Amino acid sequence: MMRNPDHLIAYAVCINNADYPASLERHKIYRVLPDEDAAADGDLRIIDESGEDYLYSADRFVPIQLPSAVEKSFEMAA
């Protein structure tokens, strides 16, 4: 699993939105919030299309590391 300097996944791309088509879009980048308990259970805490954070199975996502300019742009938009 990729890790950023804070040892937390910050972003992930959705590769499977089955059963959650209104909440997740395939191939979209999502912000991942730190949640060690969720990670221990195989889940990620994702800010989904509702703008709220929910737990989803980690196998629905691929963690990615964004270039710093893109990450800053995402953070400014939040």
C-alpha positions in Angstrom: 0.0 0.0 0.0 1.3 3.4 -0.9 2.0 5.8 1.9 2.4 9.6 2.0 4.9 11.3 4.3 2.3 11.2 7.1 2.0 7.4 6.6 -1.6 7.7 5.6 -3.3 7.2 2.3 -4.6 10.6 1.3 -6.2 9.9 -2.1 -7.6 6.8 -3.9 -9.2 6.1 -7.3 -12.5 4.2 -7.2 -12.3 1.0 -9.4 -15.6 -0.6 -8.2 -18.8 1.3 -7.4 -21.1 -1.7 -7.5 -24.1 -1.2 -5.1 -23.1 2.4 -4.6 -23.6 4.2 -8.0 -25.0 7.3 -6.4 -22.2 7.6 -3.8 -19.1 6.6 -5.8 -18.0 7.2 -9.4 -15.6 4.7 -11.1 -12.3 6.2 -12.0 -12.8 9.3 -9.8 -10.2 10.4 -7.3 -11.5 10.5 -3.7 -10.0 12.0 -0.5 -9.3 9.4 2.1 -9.5 10.3 5.8 -7.2 8.6 8.4 -9.0 5.9 10.3 -6.7 3.1 11.7 -9.7 1.1 13.0 -11.3 1.1 9.5 -8.0 0.1 7.9 -7.5 -2.8 10.3 -10.9 -4.0 9.1 -10.0 -3.6 5.4 -12.0 -0.4 4.9 -11.2 3.2 3.9 -13.0 6.3 5.2 -13.8 8.1 1.9 -15.4 11.5 1.4 -18.0 10.4 -1.2 -20.4 12.2 -3.6 -22.5 13.3 -0.7 -19.6 15.3 0.7 -19.7 13.2 3.9 -17.2 10.5 4.9 -18.3 6.9 4.9 -16.5 3.5 5.2 -16.1 1.5 2.0 -14.2 -1.7 1.4 -10.6 -0.9 0.5 -10.8 -3.3 -2.5 -13.0 -0.8 -4.2 -10.1 1.7 -4.5 -6.5 2.0 -5.5 -4.4 4.3 -3.4 -2.5 7.0 -5.4 0.0 9.6 -4.6 -0.7 12.9 -6.3 1.9 15.4 -7.5 2.2 18.1 -4.9 0.7 20.8 -7.2 -2.4 18.6 -7.7 -2.7 17.8 -4.0 -2.5 21.5 -3.1 -5.3 22.2 -5.7 -7.5 19.5 -4.1 -6.9 20.9 -0.6 -7.8 24.4 -1.7 -11.0 23.2 -3.2 -12.0 21.4 0.0 
